[in-house]
Amino acid sequence: MAKTKYFFNPKTLSYEKYKLSRWILFLRGMGVFSFSLILGFIIFLLFNRFVDSPSELKLKSENTDVMAEIEHMSQRITALSNELYKLKTKDNTVYRAIYESAPVNENTQLASKSEKYDELRKMPNSDLLITLNQELDKLSNEFKIQSASFDQLLEIAKNKKEYLSRIPAIQPVANKNLDRIGSGFGYRTDPFYRTQRLHAGIDFTAPRGVEVYATADGVIESVTTELWGYGQHIIINHGNGFKTLYGHLSKFKVKRGQKVTRGQLIGLIGSTGKSTGPHLHYEVHKNGEKINPAFFFYNDLTNEEYQQMLERASAPTQSFD
């Protein structure tokens, strides 16, 4: 409770109660009101600056979700781009090499819709959204080009079914566990001369009498017996410059001039000619040049098995012939 104030009045020679004038009371009231108003405004500013309203909290949450979705889209675009790159690489280096076809024209560009980007510029995070949409447009264009390329390859394949059947594409012996690869293509130690010489094929080790198969359709060009060299061996002419050779056989199952198909039995493994033990020496020739047969086992091996086969064939082992 406020204390009552007194003052000494010299006129009446007595103490009297101190009374404030209305003007003073008014000024005091205005001061309190102004202070309260200023304090309230400051509190409002601080609250508005540091404390989010429910609508602002909702907007921030939505913005966080949008940014997370944009980041997810960016990662998906990167993943799709990588997969598309793999498809393009296989298209140009494998499929078109097999079909002997020129790569598809990739210079075709789709027209960008500028009005779409104009709308995006009005939105929050406009730069990021425009970049993502440009990447999506580019990816869509590349997928359409790749789709056209595969359509073209499919049309070529329809006309080259016979051609494909004449390309060596399997191993000449049953080799499910890949444990029959003895020595691969490349410079190896010759078992007789003890020098480094080009081993122009792959040696498949197996007991005498194991079956040997044609690796592609073709015609038996020669069935030959030699005391040295390849011993009893078969050469198949597949056409289109491809020939395959099967050496050191113990028995023939075909005759010269006979037509054979991929996977057909043509002979049995032996150790005839220049050989240190029962095995099949297998070669692939293209236009007269001896090339690595390991590149032509893609039909009967998975990617993992193919890599394992390459590792075994590239080991610096001694050849069997």
C-alpha positions in Angstrom: 0.0 0.0 0.0 1.4 3.4 -1.0 2.4 5.7 1.9 0.6 9.0 2.3 2.9 11.9 1.8 2.7 15.2 3.8 4.3 18.6 3.4 4.6 21.6 5.8 2.4 24.5 4.9 4.0 27.8 6.3 0.8 29.6 5.8 -1.2 27.4 8.1 1.8 26.3 10.1 0.7 22.7 9.8 1.3 19.5 7.9 -1.0 18.8 5.0 -1.5 15.9 2.7 0.4 16.2 -0.5 -2.0 16.2 -3.5 -0.8 15.9 -7.2 -2.3 18.1 -9.7 -4.4 16.7 -12.6 -1.7 17.7 -15.1 1.0 15.8 -13.2 -1.2 12.8 -12.9 -2.0 13.0 -16.6 1.7 13.2 -17.5 2.5 10.3 -15.2 -0.2 8.2 -16.8 1.0 9.0 -20.3 4.5 8.0 -19.3 3.4 4.7 -17.9 1.2 4.1 -21.0 4.1 5.0 -23.4 6.5 2.8 -21.6 4.1 -0.1 -21.7 3.5 0.5 -25.4 7.2 0.6 -26.2 7.9 -2.5 -24.0 5.1 -4.4 -25.7 6.4 -3.4 -29.2 9.9 -4.6 -28.2 8.5 -7.9 -26.9 6.5 -8.3 -30.1 9.6 -7.7 -32.2 11.7 -10.2 -30.2 8.9 -12.8 -30.3 8.4 -12.3 -34.0 12.2 -12.6 -34.6 13.0 -15.6 -32.5 9.7 -17.5 -32.1 8.0 -19.1 -35.1 4.3 -19.0 -35.5 2.4 -22.2 -36.1 2.1 -21.3 -39.8 5.8 -20.5 -40.0 6.6 -23.8 -38.3 4.5 -25.6 -40.8 6.1 -23.8 -43.7 9.6 -24.6 -42.4 8.7 -28.3 -42.0 7.3 -28.4 -45.6 10.4 -26.6 -46.9 12.6 -29.2 -45.1 10.6 -32.0 -46.8 10.9 -30.3 -50.2 14.7 -30.0 -49.8 14.9 -33.7 -48.8 12.9 -34.7 -51.8 15.0 -32.5 -54.1 18.2 -34.2 -52.7 16.6 -37.6 -53.3 15.7 -36.6 -56.9 19.3 -35.4 -57.5 20.7 -38.8 -56.3 18.2 -40.7 -58.5 19.2 -38.6 -61.5 22.9 -39.4 -60.8 22.1 -43.1 -60.5 20.1 -43.1 -63.7 22.8 -41.2 -65.5 25.4 -43.9 -64.5 23.1 -46.7 -65.7 22.5 -44.9 -69.0 26.3 -44.5 -69.4 26.7 -48.3 -69.0 24.1 -48.9 -71.6 25.6 -46.5 -74.0 29.1 -48.1 -73.5 27.7 -51.6 -74.1 25.8 -50.3 -77.1 28.9 -48.7 -78.8 31.7 -51.1 -77.7 29.9 -54.5 -77.7 26.6 -54.7 -79.5 27.5 -52.4 -82.4 30.9 -54.1 -82.7 29.1 -57.5 -83.0 26.6 -56.2 -85.6 29.3 -54.1 -87.3 27.1 -51.1 -87.2 28.0 -47.4 -86.8 26.9 -45.7 -83.5 23.6 -43.9 -83.5 23.7 -40.1 -83.9 23.6 -38.5 -80.5 23.5 -34.9 -81.7 19.7 -34.7 -81.7 18.5 -32.4 -79.1 14.9 -31.9 -77.8 13.5 -28.3 -77.6 13.4 -27.0 -74.0 10.1 -25.5 -72.8 11.2 -22.0 -71.7 7.8 -21.2 -70.1 8.4 -24.1 -67.7 11.6 -22.5 -66.5 9.9 -19.1 -66.3 7.4 -20.6 -63.8 10.2 -22.2 -61.8 12.0 -18.9 -61.4 9.0 -17.7 -59.3 9.4 -20.5 -56.8 11.7 -20.8 -53.7 15.0 -22.6 -54.5 14.4 -21.7 -58.1 18.1 -22.1 -59.2 18.2 -25.7 -57.8 14.8 -26.6 -59.3 15.8 -25.3 -62.7 19.1 -27.2 -62.6 17.3 -30.5 -61.7 14.7 -30.0 -64.5 17.5 -29.3 -67.0 19.2 -32.5 -65.9 15.9 -34.4 -66.2 15.3 -33.0 -69.7 18.8 -34.0 -70.7 18.4 -37.5 -69.3 15.0 -37.9 -71.0 16.6 -36.8 -74.3 19.5 -39.3 -73.9 17.0 -42.2 -73.0 15.0 -41.5 -76.2 18.2 -41.5 -78.2 19.3 -44.8 -76.6 15.8 -46.3 -77.1 16.1 -45.4 -80.8 19.5 -47.0 -80.9 18.2 -50.3 -79.4 15.3 -50.3 -81.8 17.8 -50.0 -84.6 19.9 -52.8 -83.2 16.8 -55.0 -82.8 16.0 -54.5 -86.4 19.6 -55.3 -87.4 19.5 -58.4 -85.1 16.5 -59.8 -86.9 18.4 -59.7 -90.2 21.6 -61.1 -88.6 20.4 -64.1 -86.7 22.4 -66.4 -88.9 25.4 -64.1 -88.7 25.4 -64.2 -84.9 25.1 -68.1 -84.9 28.4 -68.1 -86.8 30.4 -66.1 -84.1 32.2 -68.3 -81.5 30.4 -67.7 -78.3 30.8 -70.8 -76.0 33.6 -72.8 -74.4 34.5 -75.9 -76.5 34.4 -78.3 -73.5 32.0 -78.6 -70.6 33.7 -76.4 -67.9 31.0 -75.5 -65.4 33.4 -74.8 -62.5 36.1 -73.2 -64.7 38.6 -75.7 -63.4 39.7 -77.0 -66.8 41.5 -73.8 -68.0 45.1 -74.8 -68.0 46.9 -72.1 -69.9 45.7 -68.9 -71.6 46.5 -66.7 -74.6 49.8 -64.8 -74.5 53.5 -65.4 -73.9 54.0 -68.6 -71.9 56.9 -71.0 -71.2 57.1 -73.7 -73.9 57.2 -77.1 -72.1 59.6 -78.5 -74.7 62.0 -75.6 -75.5 61.8 -73.9 -72.1 61.6 -70.5 -73.8 58.9 -67.8 -73.8 56.7 -68.2 -76.9 53.4 -66.9 -78.0 50.7 -69.3 -76.9 48.0 -68.5 -79.5 45.1 -70.2 -77.8 43.7 -71.6 -74.6 44.5 -75.0 -73.2 41.6 -76.9 -71.6 42.8 -79.8 -69.4 40.6 -82.8 -69.2 40.9 -86.6 -69.3 41.3 -88.4 -72.6 37.9 -89.0 -74.3 36.1 -85.9 -72.9 33.8 -84.4 -75.6 34.7 -81.4 -77.6 32.0 -79.1 -79.1 31.8 -76.6 -82.0 31.7 -73.1 -80.6 29.6 -71.7 -83.5 27.8 -72.8 -86.7 30.1 -73.4 -89.7 31.6 -75.9 -92.1 34.4 -78.3 -91.3 37.3 -77.0 -93.3 39.9 -79.6 -92.4 40.3 -82.8 -90.4 44.1 -83.3 -90.1 46.5 -85.7 -88.5 50.1 -84.5 -87.7 52.8 -86.3 -85.8 53.9 -83.0 -84.3 52.3 -79.6 -83.9 48.5 -79.7 -83.3 48.4 -83.5 -83.7 44.9 -84.6 -84.7 43.0 -81.3 -85.1 39.9 -79.8 -86.7 39.5 -76.4 -88.3 35.9 -75.0 -88.7 35.2 -72.1 -91.1 32.4 -70.0 -89.7 32.3 -67.4 -92.4 32.7 -63.6 -92.0 36.4 -64.1 -91.4 36.0 -66.4 -88.4 37.7 -69.8 -88.0 38.3 -72.0 -84.9 40.9 -74.7 -84.4 40.6 -77.7 -82.0 44.0 -79.5 -81.4 45.5 -82.6 -79.9 42.3 -84.7 -80.3 42.2 -88.4 -79.8 39.2 -89.0 -82.1 37.2 -87.2 -84.8 33.4 -87.1 -84.8 33.0 -85.1 -88.1 34.2 -85.1 -91.7 35.7 -82.5 -94.0 32.9 -80.4 -95.6 30.3 -81.3 -93.0 28.0 -78.5 -91.7 28.0 -78.2 -87.9 26.0 -76.1 -85.4 27.1 -74.5 -82.2 27.3 -77.1 -79.4 27.6 -80.1 -81.8 30.0 -82.8 -80.8 33.1 -82.8 -83.2 35.8 -84.8 -81.4 37.3 -86.2 -78.2 40.2 -84.8 -76.1 43.6 -86.5 -76.5 47.3 -85.8 -76.4 48.4 -86.2 -80.0 51.1 -84.1 -81.6 53.3 -81.7 -79.5 51.6 -82.2 -76.2 52.6 -82.9 -72.6 49.3 -84.6 -71.6 45.6 -84.9 -72.4 44.1 -81.4 -73.2 42.4 -79.4 -75.9 44.2 -76.5 -77.6 41.6 -74.1 -78.8 42.2 -71.1 -81.1 40.0 -68.4 -82.7 41.1 -66.7 -85.9 39.6 -63.5 -87.4 40.7 -62.6 -90.9 43.8 -64.8 -90.5 44.8 -63.3 -87.2 44.9 -65.3 -84.0 43.0 -63.6 -81.2 42.3 -64.3 -77.6 39.5 -67.0 -77.4 38.5 -65.7 -73.9 36.7 -62.8 -75.6 34.3 -65.3 -77.1 32.9 -67.1 -74.1 30.1 -64.7 -73.3 27.1 -67.0 -74.1 27.6 -69.6 -71.4 29.1 -67.5 -68.6 27.7 -65.0 -66.1 29.6 -61.7 -65.6 31.2 -63.0 -62.4 32.2 -66.3 -64.1 33.6 -64.4 -67.1 35.8 -62.3 -64.8 37.0 -65.4 -63.0 37.7 -67.1 -66.3 39.8 -64.2 -67.5 41.9 -64.3 -64.3 42.6 -68.0 -64.7 43.4 -67.6 -68.4 45.8 -64.7 -67.8 47.8 -66.5 -65.1 51.5 -66.9 -66.3 51.4 -70.7 -66.4 53.3 -73.1 -68.6 51.5 -74.2 -71.7 50.7 -77.8 -72.5 51.9 -77.7 -76.1 
